[in-house]
Amino acid sequence: MSKTNKEIVQGYFDQVINQKRMELWDDYISKDYVSHAAPYIGMGLSTQTSEGKMIISSIAPGAPAEGRLQVGDEIIRIEDKTYVWDTFKQ
């Protein structure tokens, strides 16, 4: 039995966003996906995956990421107050 649209969207938010399971990104987002939405609110950027890598695909003008990151930069480590992600799988 196939999943409903609601179940797919809920799965994406639960697994990829909330649980930070970025290795599941390709299960939910097509490789041909083009975002027309505002970039990620926290840093003002959007990303794409390529061969197990997270790559900056756009940066919003005036965003915190502007002048610090460039399109094409590869994210290799992410850190917040409680955790450090050192691998793409994390």
N, C-alpha and C positions, 0 to 999 in steps of 0.2 A: 504494500500500500504506500502510495506516495504521500509526502508531507504537504500540508496546506501552506499557503503563503505566510500565514500568521506563524506557523510552527518554524518555518525557515528563518523568518526575521527574528523571532524570539531566540532561536538557536544561535544565530549570528551574534546578537547582543550578549547573550549569556556566555558563550564560549570564547568568542574573539575579543569582545570589549571587556566584559566583566572579569573573566578568568585569564585574560591576556594570553590566550592560546593562539598566537599569531601564525603558528604552523598550519592552522585550519583556514586561514584567509582564502586560499585558493579553492577550498570546498564551497565557499559562499560567493566569492567575487570572481567574475570572468577575467581572463587575462586581457580581454579587449575593453574592460571597464574604463570609462572616462568619467571622472567626477565633475559635476557642474555645481556642486554644493559648496558652501563655505568651507575652507580648510579647517583642520582640527582646531578647535577653539583654544586649547591651552597654549600652543606655540605658534599658531597661525600657519600651519603647513599641512600638506597632504603627502601621502606616501604611496608607493607601489611596490610590489614584490617581484623579484627577478632571481631565479635560481637560488631560492632560500635566503635572499637578502632583502632588507628593507631599504628602499632608496627614496630620497626626497624628490617628489615630482612637481611640487609647486609651493611657493611661499607667498602669503598674502602681504601686500604692501602695508607697512606700518606695524606688522605683527612682531612679537618678541623674537621670532626666528630670523627676521630680516637683518642682514648684515652679519649674522652669526653662522648661518647655514646657506648652502647654495644648492640649486637644482642639480641633481646628480650625486650629491653627497650620500654615502652609505652610512646608515645608523648601525654602529657596532656595539654600542652599550647604552643602556638607559638606566637612570637611577632616580629614585624618589626618596622621601624621608625614611621609608621602611624597607626598601628592597633594591637590589641591583640586578638587572637583566644583562648577562654577558654574552648570550647567544641568541641567534634568531629564533631557535626553537622555544626558548623561554618567553 
